[in-house]
Amino acid sequence: MIFKKTSGNGDLTLYLGKRDFVDHVTSVDIVDGVLKVDPANLNGRKVFVYLACAFRYGSEDLDVIGLSCRRDIWVKRVQVFPVIAGGIGKTPMQEALVKKAGEQAHHFSFEMPTNLPCSVALQPGPNDSGKACGVDFELKAYIANAADDGDEVIEKKDTCRLMIRKIQFSPASTNAGPKAEITSPLQLSASLGKENYYHGDPISINVKINNDSSKVVKKIKITVEQNTAVVLYSSDNYVKAVCSEEFGETINANSTFEKEFTMTPLLANNSEKRGIAVDGRLKDGDTNLASTTLCESGEKEMQGIIISYKVKVSVSLSSGGDVVAELPLILMSPKPAGG
C-alpha cells in the first residue's frame, strides 16, 4: 500500500510506503519517503520536509486566535529541492516509491532518536470537543525561502502533510511474572502469571495469604492502574484505575488462603473515562489502552507521555486498614507475524 498527499497548489506530493514506524528500544525504523516536486511555480524558493514529534493540548480553537496548542518535542528538517549534493542513497522502499511518483521524485529520510515517546492520546470526556491531547508525529513538505524562518509566512496551499505513528511491540519473554511479598501484619504474597501481557488477554494474579495475625480478612480488592507521566516543563503523574474488582473472601485468624484471580483491562470498559491514555491512531481507526512505554535504562530522559501499569492487591481487615501488594505490569500489543 502507498500513502500519498498532495499540496493545495498541486506542486508537491508526499509518498510513504507505511505510516507505522517501530521503536525497537535500541533503534527506530527509518522514516523513508519520497516527495514529487513540480519546480515551475517555485520562483526561486526551496522545498523542505520536516518531521516533528509534538505534544498537543487544549482546543484547536486556540490556534485560530494565535495561541498555539502544541509544543514540539523534536523537529528535524531537510532540504529536498534543489537537491543538495552528497545525499545518502535510496532504500528499497524509496526505489519503489520513485518508480510510482515519476521523474520529479526526490527521496528523503529521517532517523528518530530512541528517547522520543510513542504515539499516544489522552481520551477526551463524553462532552469534550476538539482534538484529543497527546503525542503525535507529523511529516510535512513545504515551499519556503528558508527552512525555519519565524517571520516567513508559508501559505497552506504550499504545504502537504501526513501523520505517522511511532509504536512499540511487546518483546518476546518467557520470564516469570513479578512477585511481591508483605510480612506484616499478615503474610501476603502476590504474583503475576508471566512478565508481559497483550491487550485483551486476561491477567492472572496468584494471591497467597498466611493469616498468622489475630485479625480477620473480610475482602480482597484487585485493581489494575494506568500511570500516565506527562513530562514537559515539569513531570506530572496521573493515575487511573482501568480495571477493579472486589472479592468477598473471608480468611479467619491463623488460617491460610491461596487463589488465582483473573482481570482483563479493556478500553471498552473505560470509554467514558476522561484522561485515560490510549495508543495513538490514524484517522478513526480502532485503538486500545495505551501500551507500556519501554526505554533503555540510563537513557536521556524521555519527554512527552510515558505509560506504565501496576496491579494492586489490597487485603481489607475487619479491624480496619488494608495490606497492599503492588506488581509492575507490562501491557502491550504483540509483534505482528513476520514483522
MARLUM-914184 format. One record per residue (C-alpha): residue number from 1; z, x, y; residue in three letters. Coordinates in Angstrom, 2 decimals, always signed. Each point is the difference from the previous one (the first is absolute). Layout:
+-----+---------+---------+---------+------+
: pos :       Z :       X :       Y : code :
+-----+---------+---------+---------+------+
: NUM :       Z :       X :       Y :  ALA :
...
+-----+---------+---------+---------+------+
END
This chain:
+-----+---------+---------+---------+------+
: pos :       Z :       X :       Y : code :
+-----+---------+---------+---------+------+
:   1 :   +0.00 :   +0.00 :   +0.00 :  MET :
:   2 :   -0.79 :   +1.19 :   +3.52 :  ILE :
:   3 :   +1.97 :   -1.05 :   +3.07 :  PHE :
:   4 :   -1.73 :   +0.11 :   +3.36 :  LYS :
:   5 :   +0.54 :   -1.13 :   +3.58 :  LYS :
:   6 :   -2.48 :   +0.09 :   +2.91 :  THR :
:   7 :   +0.82 :   +0.29 :   +3.71 :  SER :
:   8 :   -0.79 :   -2.84 :   +2.38 :  GLY :
:   9 :   -2.92 :   +1.92 :   +1.52 :  ASN :
:  10 :   -1.42 :   +0.80 :   -3.44 :  GLY :
:  11 :   -0.01 :   +3.76 :   +0.66 :  ASP :
:  12 :   +2.78 :   +0.93 :   -2.45 :  LEU :
:  13 :   +0.60 :   -0.98 :   -3.61 :  THR :
:  14 :   +3.00 :   +1.22 :   -2.02 :  LEU :
:  15 :   -0.34 :   +0.37 :   -3.77 :  TYR :
:  16 :   +2.81 :   +0.49 :   -2.52 :  LEU :
:  17 :   -0.11 :   +0.00 :   -3.79 :  GLY :
:  18 :   +3.59 :   -1.25 :   -0.27 :  LYS :
:  19 :   +2.81 :   -1.21 :   +2.24 :  ARG :
:  20 :   +3.00 :   +0.96 :   -2.14 :  ASP :
:  21 :   +1.05 :   +3.65 :   +0.12 :  PHE :
:  22 :   +2.67 :   +1.18 :   -2.40 :  VAL :
:  23 :   +3.00 :   +2.09 :   +1.00 :  ASP :
:  24 :   +0.82 :   +2.20 :   -3.01 :  HIS :
:  25 :   +3.22 :   +1.25 :   +1.73 :  VAL :
:  26 :   -1.21 :   +3.63 :   +0.08 :  THR :
:  27 :   -3.44 :   -0.93 :   +1.37 :  SER :
:  28 :   -1.95 :   -3.00 :   +1.32 :  VAL :
:  29 :   -3.57 :   -1.06 :   -0.78 :  ASP :
:  30 :   -2.46 :   +1.29 :   +2.60 :  ILE :
:  31 :   -1.41 :   -2.74 :   +2.24 :  VAL :
:  32 :   -3.71 :   +0.74 :   -0.31 :  ASP :
:  33 :   -2.47 :   -2.24 :   +1.82 :  GLY :
:  34 :   -3.36 :   -0.09 :   +1.72 :  VAL :
:  35 :   -0.98 :   -1.17 :   +3.47 :  LEU :
:  36 :   -3.55 :   -1.05 :   +0.84 :  LYS :
:  37 :   -0.80 :   +0.76 :   +3.65 :  VAL :
:  38 :   -2.94 :   -1.24 :   +2.07 :  ASP :
:  39 :   -0.08 :   +2.57 :   +2.87 :  PRO :
:  40 :   -2.47 :   -1.95 :   +2.17 :  ALA :
:  41 :   +2.67 :   -1.59 :   +2.25 :  ASN :
:  42 :   +2.57 :   +2.80 :   +0.11 :  LEU :
:  43 :   -1.13 :   +1.29 :   +3.43 :  ASN :
:  44 :   +1.62 :   +3.37 :   -0.51 :  GLY :
:  45 :   +3.18 :   -1.37 :   -1.53 :  ARG :
:  46 :   +1.44 :   +1.11 :   -3.34 :  LYS :
:  47 :   +1.09 :   -1.85 :   -3.12 :  VAL :
:  48 :   +3.46 :   +0.45 :   -1.53 :  PHE :
:  49 :   +1.96 :   -1.40 :   -2.93 :  VAL :
:  50 :   +3.76 :   -0.19 :   -0.11 :  TYR :
:  51 :   +2.48 :   -0.85 :   -2.72 :  LEU :
:  52 :   +3.33 :   -1.32 :   +1.23 :  ALA :
:  53 :   +3.22 :   -0.89 :   -1.79 :  CYS :
:  54 :   +1.85 :   -2.41 :   +2.29 :  ALA :
:  55 :   +3.15 :   -2.07 :   +0.05 :  PHE :
:  56 :   -0.74 :   -3.47 :   +1.35 :  ARG :
:  57 :   +2.72 :   -2.24 :   +1.41 :  TYR :
:  58 :   +0.38 :   -3.04 :   +2.19 :  GLY :
:  59 :   -2.80 :   -2.42 :   +0.80 :  SER :
:  60 :   -3.64 :   +0.85 :   +0.52 :  GLU :
:  61 :   +0.31 :   -2.13 :   +3.16 :  ASP :
:  62 :   +1.74 :   +2.98 :   +1.61 :  LEU :
:  63 :   -3.25 :   +1.97 :   -0.15 :  ASP :
:  64 :   -1.59 :   -2.57 :   +2.31 :  VAL :
:  65 :   +2.49 :   +0.73 :   +2.78 :  ILE :
:  66 :   -0.25 :   +3.76 :   -0.43 :  GLY :
:  67 :   +3.09 :   +0.57 :   -2.13 :  LEU :
:  68 :   -0.87 :   +1.86 :   -3.17 :  SER :
:  69 :   +1.47 :   -1.42 :   -3.20 :  CYS :
:  70 :   -0.77 :   +3.09 :   -2.06 :  ARG :
:  71 :   +1.20 :   +3.55 :   -0.22 :  ARG :
:  72 :   -2.23 :   +2.63 :   -1.57 :  ASP :
:  73 :   +1.86 :   +2.03 :   -2.60 :  ILE :
:  74 :   -2.96 :   +2.30 :   -0.74 :  TRP :
:  75 :   -3.54 :   +0.22 :   +1.43 :  VAL :
:  76 :   -2.89 :   +2.30 :   -0.88 :  LYS :
:  77 :   -3.39 :   +0.00 :   +1.79 :  ARG :
:  78 :   -3.30 :   +1.61 :   -0.99 :  VAL :
:  79 :   -3.33 :   +0.24 :   +1.83 :  GLN :
:  80 :   -2.81 :   -1.40 :   -2.12 :  VAL :
:  81 :   -2.92 :   +0.19 :   +2.47 :  PHE :
:  82 :   -1.39 :   +2.29 :   +1.27 :  PRO :
:  83 :   +0.70 :   +1.79 :   -3.27 :  VAL :
:  84 :   +2.22 :   +3.08 :   +0.35 :  ILE :
:  85 :   -1.23 :   +3.01 :   -2.00 :  ALA :
:  86 :   +2.09 :   +1.31 :   -2.87 :  GLY :
:  87 :   +1.23 :   -3.34 :   -1.35 :  GLY :
:  88 :   +1.12 :   -0.47 :   -3.60 :  ILE :
:  89 :   -2.40 :   -1.20 :   -2.70 :  GLY :
:  90 :   -0.35 :   -3.56 :   -1.26 :  LYS :
:  91 :   +2.11 :   -1.47 :   -2.79 :  THR :
:  92 :   -1.82 :   -1.86 :   -2.83 :  PRO :
:  93 :   +1.10 :   -3.27 :   +1.65 :  MET :
:  94 :   -1.53 :   +1.08 :   +3.32 :  GLN :
:  95 :   -3.25 :   +1.01 :   -1.72 :  GLU :
:  96 :   -0.28 :   -3.55 :   -1.34 :  ALA :
:  97 :   +0.91 :   -1.55 :   +3.38 :  LEU :
:  98 :   -2.57 :   +2.15 :   +1.85 :  VAL :
:  99 :   -2.72 :   -1.26 :   -2.35 :  LYS :
: 100 :   +1.06 :   -3.55 :   +0.81 :  LYS :
: 101 :   +0.30 :   +0.53 :   +3.78 :  ALA :
: 102 :   -3.23 :   +1.95 :   +0.51 :  GLY :
: 103 :   -1.20 :   +2.85 :   +2.20 :  GLU :
: 104 :   +2.37 :   -0.48 :   +2.92 :  GLN :
: 105 :   +3.13 :   +0.25 :   -2.17 :  ALA :
: 106 :   +2.65 :   +2.64 :   +0.67 :  HIS :
: 107 :   +2.99 :   +0.66 :   -2.26 :  HIS :
: 108 :   +3.62 :   +0.50 :   +1.01 :  PHE :
: 109 :   +3.29 :   +0.63 :   -1.83 :  SER :
: 110 :   +3.71 :   -0.27 :   +0.71 :  PHE :
: 111 :   +2.93 :   +1.54 :   -1.86 :  GLU :
: 112 :   +3.18 :   -1.98 :   +0.47 :  MET :
: 113 :   +3.33 :   +1.86 :   -0.16 :  PRO :
: 114 :   +2.36 :   -0.99 :   -2.81 :  THR :
: 115 :   +2.84 :   -0.96 :   +2.36 :  ASN :
: 116 :   -1.74 :   -3.11 :   +1.32 :  LEU :
: 117 :   +1.38 :   -3.37 :   -1.13 :  PRO :
: 118 :   -2.01 :   -2.35 :   -2.21 :  CYS :
: 119 :   -1.59 :   -3.23 :   +1.22 :  SER :
: 120 :   +2.78 :   -2.57 :   +0.28 :  VAL :
: 121 :   +0.67 :   -3.19 :   +1.97 :  ALA :
: 122 :   +3.17 :   -1.87 :   +0.93 :  LEU :
: 123 :   -0.40 :   -3.63 :   -0.96 :  GLN :
: 124 :   +0.11 :   -2.37 :   +2.99 :  PRO :
: 125 :   +2.16 :   -3.10 :   -0.08 :  GLY :
: 126 :   -1.51 :   -3.46 :   -0.65 :  PRO :
: 127 :   -0.26 :   -0.72 :   +3.75 :  ASN :
: 128 :   -1.09 :   +3.46 :   +1.17 :  ASP :
: 129 :   -3.54 :   +0.45 :   +1.30 :  SER :
: 130 :   -2.20 :   +3.04 :   +0.50 :  GLY :
: 131 :   -0.48 :   +3.05 :   -2.14 :  LYS :
: 132 :   +2.85 :   +1.20 :   -2.19 :  ALA :
: 133 :   +1.93 :   +3.12 :   +0.97 :  CYS :
: 134 :   -0.59 :   +2.99 :   -2.19 :  GLY :
: 135 :   -1.90 :   +3.22 :   -0.66 :  VAL :
: 136 :   -3.77 :   -0.03 :   -0.22 :  ASP :
: 137 :   -2.91 :   +2.45 :   -0.04 :  PHE :
: 138 :   -3.04 :   -0.47 :   +2.21 :  GLU :
: 139 :   -3.31 :   +1.85 :   -0.23 :  LEU :
: 140 :   -1.96 :   -0.39 :   +3.24 :  LYS :
: 141 :   -3.35 :   +1.34 :   +1.24 :  ALA :
: 142 :   -0.69 :   -0.01 :   +3.75 :  TYR :
: 143 :   -2.39 :   +1.25 :   +2.68 :  ILE :
: 144 :   +1.64 :   +1.97 :   +2.82 :  ALA :
: 145 :   -0.37 :   +3.01 :   +2.26 :  ASN :
: 146 :   +3.13 :   +1.59 :   -1.44 :  ALA :
: 147 :   +1.98 :   -0.42 :   -3.21 :  ALA :
: 148 :   +3.25 :   -1.02 :   +1.69 :  ASP :
: 149 :   -0.18 :   -0.59 :   +3.75 :  ASP :
: 150 :   +2.65 :   -2.47 :   +1.09 :  GLY :
: 151 :   -1.96 :   -0.84 :   +3.14 :  ASP :
: 152 :   -3.27 :   -0.78 :   -1.78 :  GLU :
: 153 :   -0.68 :   -3.67 :   -0.68 :  VAL :
: 154 :   -1.66 :   -0.51 :   -3.38 :  ILE :
: 155 :   -1.69 :   -3.35 :   -0.33 :  GLU :
: 156 :   +0.64 :   -2.01 :   -3.14 :  LYS :
: 157 :   -3.74 :   -0.26 :   -0.70 :  LYS :
: 158 :   -0.05 :   +3.82 :   -0.28 :  ASP :
: 159 :   +2.50 :   -0.02 :   -2.88 :  THR :
: 160 :   +0.27 :   -1.08 :   -3.62 :  CYS :
: 161 :   +2.99 :   +0.23 :   -2.29 :  ARG :
: 162 :   +1.18 :   -0.47 :   -3.57 :  LEU :
: 163 :   +3.59 :   -0.36 :   -1.14 :  MET :
: 164 :   +0.94 :   +2.08 :   -3.04 :  ILE :
: 165 :   +3.15 :   +0.28 :   -2.09 :  ARG :
: 166 :   +2.13 :   +2.92 :   -1.14 :  LYS :
: 167 :   +1.66 :   -0.96 :   -3.28 :  ILE :
: 168 :   +2.17 :   +1.50 :   -2.73 :  GLN :
: 169 :   +0.18 :   -0.82 :   -3.69 :  PHE :
: 170 :   +2.93 :   +0.31 :   -2.36 :  SER :
: 171 :   +0.21 :   +3.43 :   -1.63 :  PRO :
: 172 :   -0.08 :   +0.16 :   -3.78 :  ALA :
: 173 :   +3.58 :   +0.22 :   -1.23 :  SER :
: 174 :   +1.83 :   -0.26 :   -3.30 :  THR :
: 175 :   +3.33 :   +0.96 :   +1.53 :  ASN :
: 176 :   +3.12 :   -2.01 :   -0.63 :  ALA :
: 177 :   +1.07 :   -2.37 :   +2.73 :  GLY :
: 178 :   +2.73 :   +0.88 :   +2.51 :  PRO :
: 179 :   +3.64 :   -0.60 :   -0.92 :  LYS :
: 180 :   +3.13 :   -0.59 :   +2.08 :  ALA :
: 181 :   +3.64 :   -0.04 :   -1.08 :  GLU :
: 182 :   +3.10 :   -1.29 :   +1.79 :  ILE :
: 183 :   +3.43 :   +0.77 :   -1.49 :  THR :
: 184 :   +2.43 :   -1.92 :   +2.21 :  SER :
: 185 :   +1.51 :   -2.61 :   -0.01 :  PRO :
: 186 :   -1.97 :   -0.60 :   -3.23 :  LEU :
: 187 :   -2.74 :   +1.92 :   -1.79 :  GLN :
: 188 :   -3.48 :   -1.21 :   +0.99 :  LEU :
: 189 :   -3.17 :   +1.63 :   -1.27 :  SER :
: 190 :   -3.46 :   -1.20 :   +1.10 :  ALA :
: 191 :   -3.44 :   +1.39 :   -0.84 :  SER :
: 192 :   -3.67 :   -0.91 :   +0.28 :  LEU :
: 193 :   -2.25 :   -0.14 :   -3.06 :  GLY :
: 194 :   -2.42 :   +2.59 :   +1.43 :  LYS :
: 195 :   -0.68 :   +2.06 :   +3.12 :  GLU :
: 196 :   -3.07 :   -1.82 :   +1.42 :  ASN :
: 197 :   -0.89 :   -3.69 :   +0.08 :  TYR :
: 198 :   -3.27 :   -1.73 :   +0.94 :  TYR :
: 199 :   -0.22 :   -2.94 :   +2.40 :  HIS :
: 200 :   +0.49 :   -3.24 :   -1.96 :  GLY :
: 201 :   +1.68 :   +1.61 :   -3.00 :  ASP :
: 202 :   +3.52 :   -1.10 :   -0.94 :  PRO :
: 203 :   +2.62 :   +2.67 :   +0.72 :  ILE :
: 204 :   +2.58 :   +0.49 :   -2.74 :  SER :
: 205 :   +3.55 :   +0.80 :   +1.11 :  ILE :
: 206 :   +2.59 :   +0.91 :   -2.62 :  ASN :
: 207 :   +3.58 :   -0.73 :   +1.03 :  VAL :
: 208 :   +3.06 :   +1.27 :   -1.90 :  LYS :
: 209 :   +3.54 :   -0.85 :   +1.06 :  ILE :
: 210 :   +3.21 :   +1.33 :   -1.48 :  ASN :
: 211 :   +2.61 :   -2.12 :   +1.76 :  ASN :
: 212 :   +3.05 :   +2.20 :   -0.49 :  ASP :
: 213 :   +1.64 :   -1.60 :   +3.04 :  SER :
: 214 :   +2.30 :   -2.98 :   +0.29 :  SER :
: 215 :   -2.66 :   -1.91 :   +1.96 :  LYS :
: 216 :   -2.53 :   -2.58 :   -1.21 :  VAL :
: 217 :   -3.72 :   +0.28 :   +0.76 :  VAL :
: 218 :   -1.33 :   -3.41 :   +1.05 :  LYS :
: 219 :   -3.68 :   +0.72 :   +0.68 :  LYS :
: 220 :   -2.70 :   +2.64 :   +0.21 :  ILE :
: 221 :   -2.59 :   +0.03 :   +2.79 :  LYS :
: 222 :   -3.16 :   +2.08 :   -0.20 :  ILE :
: 223 :   -2.15 :   +0.56 :   +3.09 :  THR :
: 224 :   -3.22 :   +1.92 :   +0.57 :  VAL :
: 225 :   -0.08 :   +1.26 :   +3.58 :  GLU :
: 226 :   -2.96 :   +1.24 :   +1.99 :  GLN :
: 227 :   +0.82 :   +2.66 :   +2.59 :  ASN :
: 228 :   -2.55 :   +0.40 :   +2.80 :  THR :
: 229 :   +0.50 :   +3.10 :   +2.15 :  ALA :
: 230 :   -1.98 :   -0.19 :   +3.26 :  VAL :
: 231 :   -0.21 :   +3.58 :   +1.25 :  VAL :
: 232 :   -1.52 :   +0.30 :   +3.47 :  LEU :
: 233 :   +2.03 :   +1.06 :   +3.04 :  TYR :
: 234 :   +3.11 :   -0.47 :   -2.11 :  SER :
: 235 :   +0.68 :   -1.17 :   -3.55 :  SER :
: 236 :   +0.89 :   -3.64 :   -0.63 :  ASP :
: 237 :   +0.76 :   -1.41 :   -3.44 :  ASN :
: 238 :   -0.46 :   -3.60 :   -1.07 :  TYR :
: 239 :   +1.38 :   -1.22 :   -3.31 :  VAL :
: 240 :   -1.31 :   -3.20 :   -1.57 :  LYS :
: 241 :   +0.95 :   -1.54 :   -3.34 :  ALA :
: 242 :   -3.27 :   -0.73 :   -1.83 :  VAL :
: 243 :   +1.62 :   -1.28 :   -3.21 :  CYS :
: 244 :   +3.59 :   -1.08 :   -0.63 :  SER :
: 245 :   +1.78 :   -1.91 :   -2.75 :  GLU :
: 246 :   +3.60 :   -0.77 :   -0.98 :  GLU :
: 247 :   +1.17 :   -0.15 :   -3.60 :  PHE :
: 248 :   +3.22 :   -1.84 :   -0.86 :  GLY :
: 249 :   +1.41 :   +2.56 :   -2.43 :  GLU :
: 250 :   +3.76 :   -0.05 :   -0.59 :  THR :
: 251 :   +1.47 :   +3.26 :   -1.25 :  ILE :
: 252 :   +3.71 :   -0.09 :   -0.66 :  ASN :
: 253 :   +2.42 :   +2.88 :   +0.48 :  ALA :
: 254 :   -0.07 :   +2.64 :   -2.75 :  ASN :
: 255 :   -3.38 :   -1.12 :   -1.36 :  SER :
: 256 :   -3.53 :   +1.41 :   -0.04 :  THR :
: 257 :   -3.41 :   -1.42 :   +0.88 :  PHE :
: 258 :   -3.59 :   +1.14 :   -0.37 :  GLU :
: 259 :   -3.18 :   -1.89 :   +0.86 :  LYS :
: 260 :   -3.56 :   +0.68 :   +1.11 :  GLU :
: 261 :   -1.18 :   -2.04 :   +3.00 :  PHE :
: 262 :   -3.55 :   -0.33 :   +1.34 :  THR :
: 263 :   -1.12 :   -0.48 :   +3.59 :  MET :
: 264 :   -3.56 :   -0.39 :   +1.31 :  THR :
: 265 :   -0.43 :   +0.53 :   +3.76 :  PRO :
: 266 :   -3.17 :   -1.76 :   +1.17 :  LEU :
: 267 :   -1.60 :   -0.48 :   +3.40 :  LEU :
: 268 :   -0.71 :   -3.63 :   -0.98 :  ALA :
: 269 :   +3.77 :   -0.65 :   +0.08 :  ASN :
: 270 :   +0.32 :   +1.63 :   +3.44 :  ASN :
: 271 :   -3.03 :   -1.46 :   +1.77 :  SER :
: 272 :   +2.08 :   -1.64 :   +2.77 :  GLU :
: 273 :   +2.21 :   +3.01 :   +0.71 :  LYS :
: 274 :   -0.72 :   +1.68 :   +3.31 :  ARG :
: 275 :   +0.00 :   +3.80 :   -0.06 :  GLY :
: 276 :   -0.61 :   +0.52 :   -3.72 :  ILE :
: 277 :   -2.24 :   +3.07 :   -0.39 :  ALA :
: 278 :   -3.24 :   -0.52 :   -1.94 :  VAL :
: 279 :   -2.78 :   +2.37 :   -1.01 :  ASP :
: 280 :   -2.73 :   +0.14 :   +2.64 :  GLY :
: 281 :   -3.09 :   -2.10 :   -0.69 :  ARG :
: 282 :   -3.54 :   -0.18 :   +1.28 :  LEU :
: 283 :   -0.92 :   -3.37 :   +1.52 :  LYS :
: 284 :   +1.76 :   -2.77 :   -1.94 :  ASP :
: 285 :   +0.17 :   +1.62 :   -3.41 :  GLY :
: 286 :   +2.97 :   -0.49 :   -2.32 :  ASP :
: 287 :   +2.94 :   +2.34 :   +0.28 :  THR :
: 288 :   +3.48 :   +0.54 :   -1.40 :  ASN :
: 289 :   +3.37 :   +1.31 :   +1.07 :  LEU :
: 290 :   -0.41 :   +3.41 :   +1.64 :  ALA :
: 291 :   -0.05 :   +2.88 :   -2.46 :  SER :
: 292 :   +2.63 :   +2.71 :   -0.05 :  THR :
: 293 :   -1.04 :   +2.89 :   +2.26 :  THR :
: 294 :   -0.29 :   +3.28 :   -1.91 :  LEU :
: 295 :   +0.18 :   +3.28 :   +1.91 :  CYS :
: 296 :   +0.54 :   +3.65 :   -0.76 :  GLU :
: 297 :   +3.56 :   +1.20 :   +0.36 :  SER :
: 298 :   +0.50 :   +2.35 :   +2.91 :  GLY :
: 299 :   -3.12 :   -1.29 :   +1.70 :  GLU :
: 300 :   -0.30 :   -0.44 :   +3.75 :  LYS :
: 301 :   +1.55 :   -3.34 :   +0.89 :  GLU :
: 302 :   -2.29 :   -2.93 :   -0.51 :  MET :
: 303 :   -0.49 :   -2.46 :   +2.85 :  GLN :
: 304 :   -0.91 :   -3.68 :   -0.11 :  GLY :
: 305 :   +1.40 :   -2.24 :   -2.73 :  ILE :
: 306 :   +1.71 :   +1.38 :   -3.11 :  ILE :
: 307 :   +0.89 :   -2.34 :   -2.88 :  ILE :
: 308 :   +2.68 :   +0.36 :   -2.65 :  SER :
: 309 :   +1.80 :   -2.36 :   -2.38 :  TYR :
: 310 :   +3.33 :   -0.18 :   -1.77 :  LYS :
: 311 :   +1.67 :   -2.27 :   -2.53 :  VAL :
: 312 :   +3.60 :   -1.01 :   +0.80 :  LYS :
: 313 :   +2.29 :   -1.19 :   -2.79 :  VAL :
: 314 :   +3.07 :   -1.73 :   +1.47 :  SER :
: 315 :   +2.90 :   -0.96 :   -2.25 :  VAL :
: 316 :   +2.32 :   -2.56 :   +1.65 :  SER :
: 317 :   +3.69 :   +0.00 :   -0.87 :  LEU :
: 318 :   +2.16 :   -3.13 :   -0.06 :  SER :
: 319 :   +2.58 :   +1.78 :   +2.16 :  SER :
: 320 :   -2.66 :   +0.58 :   +2.66 :  GLY :
: 321 :   -2.30 :   +2.89 :   +0.71 :  GLY :
: 322 :   -3.11 :   +1.34 :   -1.72 :  ASP :
: 323 :   -0.79 :   +3.06 :   -2.05 :  VAL :
: 324 :   -3.55 :   +1.12 :   +0.87 :  VAL :
: 325 :   -2.42 :   +2.37 :   -1.72 :  ALA :
: 326 :   -3.33 :   +0.93 :   +1.64 :  GLU :
: 327 :   -3.17 :   +1.24 :   -1.70 :  LEU :
: 328 :   -3.17 :   +1.36 :   +1.65 :  PRO :
: 329 :   -3.13 :   -1.92 :   -0.98 :  LEU :
: 330 :   -3.62 :   +1.18 :   +0.16 :  ILE :
: 331 :   -2.28 :   -3.04 :   +0.34 :  LEU :
: 332 :   -3.76 :   +0.65 :   +0.24 :  MET :
: 333 :   -3.45 :   -0.95 :   -1.24 :  SER :
: 334 :   -1.44 :   +1.71 :   -3.08 :  PRO :
: 335 :   -2.84 :   +2.46 :   +0.38 :  LYS :
: 336 :   -3.25 :   -1.84 :   -0.81 :  PRO :
: 337 :   -1.62 :   +0.89 :   -3.32 :  ALA :
: 338 :   -2.38 :   +2.90 :   +0.53 :  GLY :
: 339 :   +1.38 :   +0.54 :   +3.54 :  GLY :
+-----+---------+---------+---------+------+
END
